[in-house]
Amino acid sequence: MSVVDAPLRRPAPLLDALISVDHKSIARRMLGASLVFFLGGGVMALLMRTELAQPGLQVVSTESYNALFTMHGSTMIYLVITPLSLALGAYLVPLQVGSASIAGPRVALTGFWLFIFGGIVLEAGWLTVGGPGRATWIGVAPLSELQRTPGSGQDLWILGVLIATLGEWLIGMCILATALRKRAPGMTLMRMPPFTWTMIGTTLMMIFAFPVLVVLMGLLFYDRRHCCLFDGPQGPLSYQELFWFYGHPVVYVMFFPFVGAVAEVFSAFSGRRLFGYTFFVFSTALLFAALSSSVWGHHMFTTGRINARYFALMSHGIILAAGLEYFDLIGTLWRGSIRFTTALLFGVVFLLQFLVGGLSGVWVASPTLDFNASNSYVVVAHFHYTLFAGSVFGAFAAIFYWFPKWTGAFLREGLGKLQLAIMVVGTNMTFAPMFALGEDGMTRRIADYPRASGWGTLNLIATIGSYLIAAGVLVFLINLMVSLRHRRPAGPDPWEGPSLEWATSSPPPPHNFDALPPIRSFAPLMDLREGKA
């Protein structure tokens, strides 16, 4: 046999998994890494809640507690929810626009490995003599300065955040280029599915916000080594202004994709096209994205440095965009032929719980009210109702909905509904008491509180709730193991979904599609089933 006729040798399976530029492989590895980091961040949260269950230091020292809340927040923001949203986009956007691949596949692979390397560097602080960073997930100056946080742990935190964020930015740019430049014939902008539009809004915010954090981390590292950049009375405020220009848009990066996922879930399980599609696109990809990049200053009302009237007005303007989204999602369910699957129920709970986070956001976006709530547990409650009670529940809706497409097998519905019930109770037991604690004067980032404060009962309830959340996550892991070991095969379109990812096999082949149906709307498979294609 000549060299020309010799069959091509594929790399070993493990090596192939590590170097594959198939967007589906990259996304699956990113989902798996996010799950591992999620479990680690959850253990940190349990340790903190155990410490706060009663007054007095029982489990960890104050210094260890400071490390825990810094690393818990950092892990969840930089290594769990942000990459999880991007992993969904990397897997689904090429499929939804009818593309055979993601734009810049090698760039996406580089971004993935930067994310992994950055996560390892960030978490490596636990292995240093002085422990990890203790300057909160914001890395706020002057807490991050060398004299306040000595040792290499804070340096590793800074470098880890920089590297992981750069990797996530690269993946986001590949997703955006795919949606804008690699659409199938007939897939016009206004025929793209709702999830793809939310990813466009997400990545547009990333274009401007993420490079600011990358540069800021570089400046902070220089400041620790050589000093003087963030010294003086204005230095910490300058740091905050730069950070929050990233820090507020990233909140929307962490929930936009899940709004789109829930829109897809509601459409599939109500048997209806998304209600108010045009308004949904306008509110999510344009209005919401623009406003979210212009409200960072409301995190600094108490500094007296920013224009409170402007930032309060912009912050309240978000209500319009959010209201349009809620109206469209509820309108999709209205009079639909609803199937109460686990994915749909997670989506409904996401909608309800995220509403609590959104309404409490109105509170902290009002300067007069924010002066009372700032640095209290009201802020902790608001933040967690947005990102855990909201985004994480939206993520589980997406996982239960698209798991058959990713693996060719169903997750168990019974275990999924049990997980949902446990997590709903645990989530609200954990975070609802924090509103009352904050209003009663409990400040965040404290490892202990006076017995005379009367906060012990509510903190105990919150701690019990956190263990219920952990039990719900354990049920999910059991579900995952059972469903993969004892597979219940899913066909190409088990849910009768609306968009193109359901027009190919489960899981899809390397080239994604053998053939595409006609594309005449944002729900081409519904068109096909109804004889409109």
C-alpha positions as CSV (number, residue, x, y, z in Angstrom):
1,M,0.0,0.0,0.0
2,S,1.4,3.4,-1.0
3,V,1.7,6.3,1.4
4,V,-1.1,8.1,-0.5
5,D,-3.5,5.1,-0.1
6,A,-2.7,4.6,3.6
7,P,-5.7,5.4,5.8
8,L,-5.4,8.5,8.0
9,R,-4.7,7.6,11.6
10,R,-6.9,9.4,14.2
11,P,-5.3,10.4,17.4
12,A,-5.9,8.3,20.5
13,P,-9.4,9.0,22.0
14,L,-8.1,10.9,25.0
15,L,-5.8,13.0,22.8
16,D,-8.6,13.6,20.4
17,A,-10.8,14.8,23.2
18,L,-8.1,17.2,24.3
19,I,-7.3,18.8,21.0
20,S,-10.6,18.4,19.1
21,V,-11.8,21.7,17.5
22,D,-15.4,20.4,17.2
23,H,-17.5,23.0,19.0
24,K,-19.6,20.3,20.6
25,S,-16.5,18.6,22.1
26,I,-15.2,22.0,23.4
27,A,-18.6,22.8,24.9
28,R,-19.0,19.4,26.6
29,R,-15.6,19.7,28.2
30,M,-16.5,23.3,29.3
31,L,-19.8,22.0,30.8
32,G,-17.9,19.3,32.7
33,A,-15.3,21.6,34.0
34,S,-18.0,24.1,35.2
35,L,-19.7,21.3,37.0
36,V,-16.5,20.4,38.8
37,F,-15.9,24.0,39.8
38,F,-19.6,24.2,40.9
39,L,-19.2,21.4,43.3
40,G,-16.0,23.0,44.7
41,G,-17.7,26.3,45.1
42,G,-20.7,24.6,46.8
43,V,-18.4,23.0,49.4
44,M,-17.0,26.4,50.2
45,A,-20.5,27.8,50.6
46,L,-21.5,25.0,53.0
47,L,-18.5,25.7,55.1
48,M,-19.4,29.3,55.4
49,R,-23.0,28.6,56.2
50,T,-22.0,26.1,58.8
51,E,-19.8,28.7,60.4
52,L,-22.7,31.2,60.4
53,A,-25.3,28.9,61.7
54,Q,-24.7,30.1,65.3
55,P,-22.7,33.0,66.8
56,G,-19.1,32.2,67.7
57,L,-16.3,30.7,65.7
58,Q,-16.9,26.9,65.5
59,V,-15.6,25.7,62.2
60,V,-13.0,28.1,60.6
61,S,-11.0,31.1,61.7
62,T,-11.8,34.6,60.5
63,E,-8.9,34.5,58.1
64,S,-10.0,31.2,56.6
65,Y,-13.6,32.5,56.4
66,N,-12.3,35.5,54.4
67,A,-10.5,33.1,52.0
68,L,-13.7,31.0,51.7
69,F,-16.0,33.9,50.7
70,T,-13.5,35.3,48.3
71,M,-12.9,32.0,46.6
72,H,-16.6,30.9,46.7
73,G,-17.6,34.1,44.9
74,S,-14.7,34.0,42.5
75,T,-15.3,30.3,41.6
76,M,-19.0,30.8,40.9
77,I,-18.6,34.0,38.9
78,Y,-15.4,33.3,36.9
79,L,-15.4,29.5,36.7
80,V,-19.0,28.3,36.9
81,I,-21.9,30.5,35.7
82,T,-20.0,32.6,33.1
83,P,-18.4,29.6,31.4
84,L,-21.6,27.6,31.7
85,S,-23.5,30.2,29.7
86,L,-20.7,30.3,27.1
87,A,-20.6,26.5,26.9
88,L,-24.3,26.4,26.0
89,G,-23.7,29.0,23.3
90,A,-20.7,27.2,21.9
91,Y,-22.6,24.0,21.6
92,L,-26.0,25.3,20.4
93,V,-25.5,28.5,18.3
94,P,-23.8,26.7,15.4
95,L,-26.5,24.1,15.4
96,Q,-29.3,26.7,15.7
97,V,-28.1,28.8,12.8
98,G,-27.4,25.7,10.6
99,S,-23.6,25.9,10.6
100,A,-21.3,22.9,10.3
101,S,-18.8,24.4,12.8
102,I,-18.1,27.4,15.1
103,A,-16.3,30.4,13.7
104,G,-12.6,30.3,14.6
105,P,-12.6,26.8,16.0
106,R,-8.9,26.9,17.0
107,V,-9.5,30.2,18.7
108,A,-12.4,28.6,20.6
109,L,-10.1,25.7,21.7
110,T,-7.5,28.2,22.8
111,G,-10.1,30.0,24.8
112,F,-11.2,26.8,26.5
113,W,-7.7,25.8,27.6
114,L,-7.1,29.4,28.8
115,F,-10.2,29.0,30.9
116,I,-9.0,25.7,32.3
117,F,-5.5,27.0,33.0
118,G,-6.9,30.2,34.6
119,G,-9.2,28.1,36.9
120,I,-6.3,25.9,38.0
121,V,-4.1,29.0,38.7
122,L,-6.9,30.7,40.6
123,E,-7.7,27.6,42.8
124,A,-3.9,26.9,43.3
125,G,-4.0,29.6,46.0
126,W,-5.3,27.0,48.4
127,L,-2.0,25.2,48.1
128,T,0.2,28.2,49.0
129,V,1.5,28.8,52.5
130,G,-0.5,31.9,53.1
131,G,-3.6,30.6,51.5
132,P,-5.7,32.0,48.6
133,G,-6.7,35.5,47.9
134,R,-8.8,37.3,50.6
135,A,-9.8,40.5,48.8
136,T,-13.4,39.4,47.9
137,W,-14.4,38.3,44.4
138,I,-13.9,41.9,43.3
139,G,-10.3,41.8,44.3
140,V,-10.9,45.3,45.7
141,A,-8.0,47.6,46.4
142,P,-6.6,48.2,48.9
143,L,-7.4,44.7,50.3
144,S,-5.5,43.2,47.4
145,E,-2.4,45.2,48.0
146,L,0.7,43.3,49.1
147,Q,0.9,44.7,52.6
148,R,-2.8,43.8,53.3
149,T,-2.8,40.4,51.6
150,P,0.8,39.0,51.6
151,G,1.9,35.8,50.0
152,S,1.5,34.4,46.5
153,G,-2.2,33.3,46.9
154,Q,-3.5,36.8,45.9
155,D,-1.1,36.9,43.0
156,L,-2.4,33.6,41.8
157,W,-6.0,34.9,42.2
158,I,-5.2,37.9,40.0
159,L,-3.5,35.9,37.3
160,G,-6.2,33.2,37.3
161,V,-9.0,35.7,36.8
162,L,-7.0,37.4,34.0
163,I,-6.3,34.2,32.1
164,A,-9.8,32.7,32.6
165,T,-11.5,35.9,31.6
166,L,-9.3,36.2,28.5
167,G,-10.2,32.6,27.5
168,E,-13.9,33.2,28.0
169,W,-13.7,36.4,25.9
170,L,-12.2,34.5,23.0
171,I,-14.9,31.9,23.1
172,G,-17.6,34.6,23.2
173,M,-16.1,36.2,20.1
174,C,-16.3,32.9,18.3
175,I,-19.9,32.5,19.2
176,L,-20.8,36.0,18.0
177,A,-19.0,35.5,14.7
178,T,-20.8,32.3,14.2
179,A,-24.2,33.9,14.7
180,L,-23.4,36.8,12.4
181,R,-21.3,35.2,9.7
182,K,-22.0,31.4,9.4
183,R,-25.7,31.2,9.1
184,A,-27.3,28.7,6.7
185,P,-29.1,29.9,3.6
186,G,-32.4,31.4,4.5
187,M,-31.4,32.0,8.1
188,T,-31.8,35.8,8.2
189,L,-31.2,37.7,11.4
190,M,-34.9,37.8,12.2
191,R,-35.1,34.0,11.7
192,M,-32.6,33.2,14.4
193,P,-34.0,31.4,17.5
194,P,-34.4,33.2,20.8
195,F,-31.5,31.5,22.4
196,T,-29.1,32.6,19.7
197,W,-30.3,36.2,20.1
198,T,-29.7,36.1,23.8
199,M,-26.1,34.8,23.0
200,I,-25.7,37.8,20.7
201,G,-26.7,40.2,23.5
202,T,-24.3,38.3,25.8
203,T,-21.3,38.4,23.5
204,L,-21.9,42.1,22.6
205,M,-21.6,43.0,26.3
206,M,-18.5,40.8,26.5
207,I,-16.7,42.7,23.7
208,F,-16.6,45.9,25.7
209,A,-16.6,44.6,29.3
210,F,-14.3,41.7,29.5
211,P,-11.1,43.4,28.1
212,V,-11.5,46.0,30.9
213,L,-11.2,43.3,33.5
214,V,-8.2,41.7,31.8
215,V,-6.4,45.0,31.7
216,L,-7.4,45.9,35.3
217,M,-6.0,42.6,36.6
218,G,-2.8,43.3,34.8
219,L,-2.7,46.7,36.5
220,L,-3.5,45.2,39.9
221,F,-0.7,42.7,39.5
222,Y,1.7,45.5,38.7
223,D,0.4,47.4,41.7
224,R,1.2,44.5,44.0
225,R,4.7,44.2,42.6
226,H,5.6,47.9,42.2
227,C,2.9,49.8,44.0
228,C,1.4,53.3,43.5
229,L,-1.3,52.7,40.8
230,F,-4.2,52.5,43.3
231,D,-2.6,54.4,46.2
232,G,-4.1,57.5,47.8
233,P,-7.7,58.3,48.7
234,Q,-8.9,58.1,45.0
235,G,-7.1,54.9,44.1
236,P,-9.6,52.4,45.5
237,L,-12.5,54.4,43.9
238,S,-10.7,54.4,40.5
239,Y,-10.3,50.6,40.9
240,Q,-14.1,50.2,41.6
241,E,-15.1,52.3,38.6
242,L,-13.0,50.1,36.3
243,F,-14.1,46.9,37.9
244,W,-17.8,47.6,37.9
245,F,-17.7,48.5,34.2
246,Y,-17.0,44.8,33.9
247,G,-18.9,43.7,37.0
248,H,-22.4,44.8,36.1
249,P,-22.5,43.6,32.5
250,V,-21.1,40.2,33.6
251,V,-24.3,39.7,35.7
252,Y,-26.3,39.9,32.5
253,V,-23.8,37.7,30.7
254,M,-24.6,35.1,33.5
255,F,-28.4,35.2,32.9
256,F,-29.1,36.3,29.4
257,P,-28.4,32.8,27.9
258,F,-30.7,31.2,30.5
259,V,-33.5,33.6,29.6
260,G,-33.1,32.4,26.0
261,A,-33.0,28.8,27.1
262,V,-36.2,29.1,29.1
263,A,-37.8,30.8,26.0
264,E,-36.9,27.7,24.0
265,V,-38.2,25.4,26.7
266,F,-41.5,27.2,27.0
267,S,-42.0,27.1,23.3
268,A,-41.3,23.4,23.0
269,F,-43.5,22.3,25.9
270,S,-46.4,24.7,25.2
271,G,-46.4,23.7,21.5
272,R,-46.4,27.4,20.6
273,R,-43.9,29.8,18.9
274,L,-42.4,32.4,21.2
275,F,-44.9,35.1,21.8
276,G,-43.8,38.6,20.8
277,Y,-40.6,37.4,19.1
278,T,-39.7,40.8,17.7
279,F,-40.1,42.5,21.1
280,F,-38.1,39.7,22.7
281,V,-35.2,40.3,20.3
282,F,-35.4,44.1,20.8
283,S,-35.5,43.9,24.6
284,T,-32.8,41.3,25.0
285,A,-30.2,41.9,22.3
286,L,-30.5,45.6,22.0
287,L,-32.3,47.5,24.9
288,F,-31.2,45.2,27.8
289,A,-27.6,44.9,26.5
290,A,-27.2,48.6,26.0
291,L,-28.7,49.6,29.4
292,S,-26.7,46.9,31.3
293,S,-23.5,48.5,30.1
294,S,-24.5,52.0,31.4
295,V,-25.5,51.3,35.0
296,W,-22.2,50.2,36.6
297,G,-22.2,53.3,38.8
298,H,-25.1,52.2,40.9
299,H,-22.7,49.9,42.8
300,M,-21.0,53.1,44.0
301,F,-23.9,55.3,45.3
302,T,-22.4,55.4,48.8
303,T,-19.1,56.7,47.6
304,G,-20.5,60.1,46.5
305,R,-18.3,60.0,43.5
306,I,-20.8,59.2,40.7
307,N,-23.8,60.9,39.3
308,A,-26.5,59.2,41.3
309,R,-29.4,60.6,39.3
310,Y,-28.1,59.3,36.0
311,F,-27.2,55.8,37.2
312,A,-30.5,55.5,39.0
313,L,-32.4,56.4,35.9
314,M,-30.5,54.0,33.7
315,S,-30.9,51.2,36.3
316,H,-34.6,51.7,36.5
317,G,-34.8,51.7,32.7
318,I,-33.9,48.0,32.7
319,I,-37.4,47.4,34.1
320,L,-38.8,48.1,30.7
321,A,-36.6,45.5,29.0
322,A,-37.2,42.9,31.7
323,G,-40.9,43.5,31.6
324,L,-41.0,42.8,27.8
325,E,-39.1,39.5,28.4
326,Y,-41.5,38.4,31.1
327,F,-44.5,39.4,29.0
328,D,-43.2,37.3,26.1
329,L,-42.4,34.3,28.2
330,I,-45.7,34.2,30.0
331,G,-47.6,34.9,26.7
332,T,-45.9,31.8,25.2
333,L,-47.4,29.6,27.9
334,W,-50.8,31.3,27.7
335,R,-53.4,28.8,26.4
336,G,-50.6,26.5,25.2
337,S,-50.8,22.6,25.3
338,I,-48.4,22.5,28.2
339,R,-46.4,19.4,29.1
340,F,-45.2,19.6,32.7
341,T,-41.7,18.2,32.2
342,T,-38.8,18.8,34.5
343,A,-37.3,21.3,32.1
344,L,-40.5,23.3,32.0
345,L,-40.9,23.3,35.7
346,F,-37.3,24.5,36.3
347,G,-38.1,27.3,33.7
348,V,-41.2,28.4,35.6
349,V,-39.4,28.5,38.9
350,F,-36.5,30.4,37.3
351,L,-39.1,33.0,36.2
352,L,-40.6,33.3,39.6
353,Q,-37.4,33.4,41.7
354,F,-35.6,35.7,39.3
355,L,-38.5,38.1,39.7
356,V,-37.5,38.4,43.4
357,G,-33.9,39.1,42.4
358,G,-35.1,41.7,39.9
359,L,-37.5,43.5,42.2
360,S,-34.8,43.6,45.0
361,G,-32.5,45.1,42.3
362,V,-34.9,48.1,42.1
363,W,-34.3,48.6,45.8
364,V,-30.5,48.6,45.6
365,A,-30.6,50.7,42.4
366,S,-32.4,53.6,44.3
367,P,-29.8,55.8,45.9
368,T,-31.9,56.7,49.0
369,L,-32.8,53.0,49.7
370,D,-29.3,51.8,48.7
371,F,-27.7,53.9,51.5
372,N,-29.5,51.7,54.0
373,A,-29.0,48.4,52.2
374,S,-25.3,48.8,51.1
375,N,-22.9,46.3,52.4
376,S,-25.7,44.4,54.2
377,Y,-27.1,41.0,53.7
378,V,-29.8,42.6,51.6
379,V,-27.2,42.8,48.8
380,V,-26.2,39.1,49.4
381,A,-29.9,38.0,49.1
382,H,-30.4,40.1,46.0
383,F,-27.3,38.8,44.3
384,H,-28.1,35.2,45.0
385,Y,-31.7,35.4,44.0
386,T,-30.5,36.7,40.7
387,L,-27.6,34.3,40.0
388,F,-28.5,31.1,42.0
389,A,-32.3,31.2,42.3
390,G,-32.4,32.6,38.8
391,S,-29.5,31.6,36.6
392,V,-28.7,28.2,38.1
393,F,-32.4,27.2,37.9
394,G,-32.4,28.4,34.3
395,A,-29.3,26.3,33.7
396,F,-31.0,23.2,35.0
397,A,-33.9,23.9,32.7
398,A,-31.4,24.0,29.8
399,I,-29.6,20.9,30.9
400,F,-32.8,18.8,31.2
401,Y,-34.1,20.1,27.8
402,W,-30.9,19.7,25.8
403,F,-29.4,16.6,27.5
404,P,-31.0,14.2,25.0
405,K,-29.4,16.2,22.2
406,W,-26.0,16.2,23.8
407,T,-25.9,12.5,24.8
408,G,-28.7,10.7,22.9
409,A,-30.3,9.7,26.3
410,F,-32.9,11.2,28.6
411,L,-32.4,12.3,32.2
412,R,-34.8,10.7,34.6
413,E,-37.9,12.9,35.0
414,G,-38.8,11.6,38.5
415,L,-35.4,12.3,39.9
416,G,-35.4,15.7,38.2
417,K,-38.7,16.7,39.8
418,L,-37.4,15.5,43.2
419,Q,-34.3,17.6,42.7
420,L,-36.4,20.6,41.8
421,A,-38.7,20.3,44.9
422,I,-35.7,20.0,47.2
423,M,-33.8,22.9,45.6
424,V,-36.8,25.2,45.6
425,V,-37.3,24.7,49.4
426,G,-33.6,24.9,50.1
427,T,-33.0,28.0,47.9
428,N,-35.8,30.0,49.5
429,M,-34.9,28.9,53.1
430,T,-31.3,30.0,52.4
431,F,-31.7,33.3,50.8
432,A,-35.1,34.8,51.9
433,P,-33.9,35.1,55.5
434,M,-31.0,37.2,54.3
435,F,-33.3,40.1,53.4
436,A,-34.5,40.2,57.0
437,L,-31.0,39.9,58.3
438,G,-29.8,42.7,56.2
439,E,-32.7,45.0,57.1
440,D,-31.9,44.2,60.8
441,G,-28.3,45.4,60.3
442,M,-26.2,42.2,59.6
443,T,-23.4,43.2,57.3
444,R,-21.9,40.8,54.7
445,R,-18.4,39.4,54.8
446,I,-18.4,38.7,58.5
447,A,-17.4,35.3,60.1
448,D,-19.1,35.9,63.4
449,Y,-21.9,38.1,65.0
450,P,-22.9,38.9,68.5
451,R,-25.2,36.5,70.3
452,A,-27.3,39.5,71.5
453,S,-28.1,40.5,67.9
454,G,-30.8,37.9,67.7
455,W,-29.6,36.8,64.2
456,G,-29.0,33.1,65.2
457,T,-32.4,31.7,64.3
458,L,-32.5,33.1,60.8
459,N,-28.9,32.1,60.1
460,L,-29.7,28.6,61.3
461,I,-32.6,28.4,58.9
462,A,-30.4,29.7,56.1
463,T,-27.8,27.0,56.9
464,I,-30.3,24.2,56.9
465,G,-31.5,25.5,53.5
466,S,-28.0,25.4,52.1
467,Y,-27.7,21.7,53.0
468,L,-31.1,21.1,51.3
469,I,-29.6,22.7,48.1
470,A,-26.6,20.3,48.5
471,A,-29.1,17.4,48.7
472,G,-30.8,18.6,45.5
473,V,-27.4,18.7,43.7
474,L,-26.7,15.2,45.0
475,V,-29.9,14.0,43.5
476,F,-28.9,15.6,40.1
477,L,-25.5,13.8,40.2
478,I,-27.3,10.5,40.9
479,N,-29.7,11.2,38.0
480,L,-26.7,11.9,35.8
481,M,-25.0,8.7,36.7
482,V,-28.1,6.5,36.4
483,S,-29.1,8.1,33.1
484,L,-25.7,7.6,31.5
485,R,-25.3,4.1,32.8
486,H,-28.8,2.9,32.0
487,R,-29.6,4.9,28.9
488,R,-33.1,5.5,27.7
489,P,-32.4,6.4,24.0
490,A,-33.7,9.7,22.6
491,G,-34.4,10.3,19.0
492,P,-33.4,13.3,17.0
493,D,-36.4,15.4,18.1
494,P,-37.9,13.9,21.3
495,W,-39.5,17.1,22.6
496,E,-40.8,18.4,19.2
497,G,-38.6,21.4,19.5
498,P,-38.8,24.5,17.3
499,S,-35.3,25.2,16.2
500,L,-32.7,23.6,13.9
501,E,-30.7,21.6,16.5
502,W,-33.6,19.1,16.6
503,A,-33.2,18.5,12.8
504,T,-30.1,16.4,13.3
505,S,-29.3,13.2,15.2
506,S,-28.8,13.0,18.9
507,P,-25.9,13.6,19.5
508,P,-25.1,15.4,16.2
509,P,-22.4,14.1,13.8
510,P,-19.1,16.0,13.5
511,H,-20.5,18.0,10.5
512,N,-23.7,18.7,12.4
513,F,-26.2,18.2,9.5
514,D,-26.7,15.8,6.6
515,A,-29.5,18.1,5.3
516,L,-31.4,21.1,6.5
517,P,-35.2,21.8,6.3
518,P,-36.4,25.0,4.6
519,I,-35.9,28.0,6.9
520,R,-38.8,30.4,6.7
521,S,-39.1,31.6,10.3
522,F,-37.4,31.4,13.7
523,A,-39.2,28.0,14.3
524,P,-38.4,26.0,11.2
525,L,-39.2,22.6,12.7
526,M,-42.7,23.8,13.8
527,D,-43.2,25.1,10.2
528,L,-42.2,21.6,8.9
529,R,-44.6,19.8,11.3
530,E,-47.4,22.1,10.4
531,G,-46.8,21.8,6.7
532,K,-45.7,25.4,6.3
533,A,-42.2,24.6,5.1
